[in-house]
Amino acid sequence: MRERMMRIIALSCIIAIGFASFAAISRGCRSSRSSNIIMKDRETTNKPQTTLGQVTTEFKELTSVKGTTKDGAPYSAQIFESRDGVRVSVTRENRDSPARADKEFHRRIEKALEIIERGARVDQKGQTGGQRVVARFAKTGSSESEAVILWTDGPQLYSIASSSVTVALEFEKKFYR
């Protein structure tokens, strides 16, 4: 249900951008369907941190959402867009315990079309903790698939989704590794 809600929200954002400036539309926009969903307008661009000989992708935050999953876990989600127009969504769910985060992690990867990479999560300090999977999942109502990076960190479950596995991995490297 949460995944369906996230896809509906993402589709709504795409439609809004097509008709008018997203910033102008979403400034006064609050969801009237539920009191536990908050949308915020974002017009920030994360400047790349380049090193000699390395190109880094810039990502612009389009929107952020907070809410509660069907089973009651609080979550936050953000949608970004790369300079070349590829969208990336990031979701963080706060589960009751590491065991519940692991259970939801395994429930989700059972639905994968393909597991591209699987292993322990390595944080920014090089320490391992939690699980991590890069996989392809079917998009609801479409013959297309999307790349998703899922990982656990204690009671939190993270996901980064994009139509491009390369862009999803670049985003993860830039902000989470």
C-alpha positions in Angstrom: 0.0 0.0 0.0 2.8 2.4 0.9 4.6 1.7 -2.4 1.3 2.4 -4.3 0.9 5.6 -2.3 4.5 6.7 -3.2 3.9 5.9 -6.9 0.7 7.9 -6.9 2.4 10.8 -5.2 5.3 10.6 -7.7 2.9 10.5 -10.7 1.0 13.5 -9.2 4.3 15.4 -9.1 5.1 14.6 -12.7 1.7 15.8 -13.9 2.0 19.0 -11.9 5.4 19.8 -13.4 4.0 19.2 -16.9 1.2 21.8 -16.5 3.0 24.5 -14.5 5.9 25.3 -12.4 6.0 22.7 -9.6 7.2 25.3 -7.1 4.2 27.6 -7.8 1.7 24.8 -7.5 3.0 23.1 -4.5 3.6 26.1 -2.3 0.0 26.3 -1.2 -0.7 22.7 -1.7 -1.5 20.5 1.3 -3.0 17.0 1.0 -6.6 17.0 1.9 -6.9 13.2 1.9 -5.1 12.6 5.1 -3.9 14.7 8.0 -0.7 12.6 8.4 0.7 13.5 4.9 2.7 16.7 4.5 4.1 17.9 1.1 6.8 20.5 1.0 8.1 22.5 -1.9 11.8 22.3 -2.6 13.9 24.3 -4.9 17.4 23.4 -3.7 20.1 21.9 -5.8 22.9 19.9 -4.2 26.1 21.2 -5.7 28.4 18.4 -6.8 31.6 17.7 -4.9 34.1 17.1 -7.7 37.6 15.7 -7.4 40.2 15.9 -10.1 39.1 13.6 -13.0 35.8 12.7 -11.5 32.3 13.9 -12.7 29.5 14.0 -10.1 25.8 14.2 -10.9 23.8 17.1 -9.5 20.4 16.3 -8.0 17.6 18.8 -7.4 15.0 18.1 -4.7 11.5 18.4 -6.1 9.3 17.4 -3.1 9.3 15.7 0.2 6.5 13.7 2.0 6.0 12.5 5.5 3.4 9.9 6.5 2.6 6.6 8.0 2.7 3.2 6.2 -0.3 0.9 6.1 1.1 -1.0 9.1 1.7 2.1 11.1 5.4 2.8 10.6 6.3 6.5 10.2 8.2 7.3 6.9 9.6 10.2 5.0 10.2 10.3 1.3 11.8 12.7 -1.2 11.9 13.0 -4.9 14.9 14.3 -6.7 15.8 14.9 -10.3 19.2 14.7 -11.9 20.4 17.4 -14.3 19.5 15.1 -17.2 15.9 14.6 -16.0 16.2 11.2 -14.3 14.0 11.0 -11.2 15.2 9.4 -7.9 12.9 8.7 -4.9 14.3 8.1 -1.5 12.3 6.6 1.4 13.2 6.1 5.0 10.8 4.0 7.2 11.2 4.0 11.0 10.3 0.5 12.1 9.8 -0.6 15.8 13.0 -2.7 15.9 15.9 -3.9 13.7 14.0 -7.3 13.5 10.9 -5.6 12.0 13.1 -3.6 9.6 14.7 -6.9 8.5 11.3 -8.6 8.1 10.1 -5.8 5.8 13.4 -5.8 3.9 12.9 -9.6 3.2 9.2 -9.2 2.3 10.2 -6.6 -0.3 13.1 -8.4 -1.9 10.9 -11.5 -2.4 9.0 -9.4 -5.1 12.2 -8.5 -7.0 12.4 -9.5 -10.7 16.2 -9.6 -10.4 18.8 -9.3 -7.6 21.7 -7.4 -9.1 23.8 -7.1 -5.9 23.4 -8.4 -2.3 25.6 -8.0 0.8 26.2 -6.2 4.0 25.6 -2.4 4.2 28.9 -0.5 4.4 28.5 3.0 6.0 30.5 6.2 5.3 33.1 5.2 7.9 33.6 1.8 6.2 31.8 -0.2 8.9 29.4 -2.9 8.1 25.9 -3.1 9.6 22.5 -4.2 8.2 21.7 -5.7 4.8 21.8 -4.1 1.3 20.3 -5.2 -2.0 20.3 -3.7 -5.4 17.4 -5.1 -7.4 15.0 -4.6 -10.3 11.3 -4.4 -9.5 8.2 -4.3 -11.8 6.5 -0.9 -11.9 2.8 -1.2 -10.9 0.6 -0.9 -14.0 3.5 -0.9 -16.5 5.7 -3.3 -18.4 8.8 -1.3 -17.3 10.9 -2.0 -14.3 12.8 0.2 -11.8 16.1 -0.1 -10.0 15.8 -0.1 -6.2 18.5 -0.1 -3.6 17.2 -1.3 -0.2 19.1 -1.4 3.0 18.6 -1.6 6.7 20.3 0.4 9.4 19.0 -0.7 12.8 15.3 -0.1 13.0 15.3 1.9 9.8 14.6 0.7 6.2 15.8 2.8 3.4 15.1 2.6 -0.4 16.4 4.5 -3.4 14.4 4.0 -6.6 15.0 5.2 -10.1 14.5 4.0 -13.7 18.3 4.0 -14.0 20.4 1.7 -11.8 23.4 3.9 -12.6 21.7 7.0 -11.4 20.4 5.3 -8.3 23.9 4.0 -7.4 25.4 7.5 -8.0 22.7 9.0 -5.7 23.5 6.4 -3.0 27.2 7.0 -3.3 26.8 10.8 -3.1 24.5 10.9 -0.1 24.6 7.6 1.8 28.1 6.1 1.3 
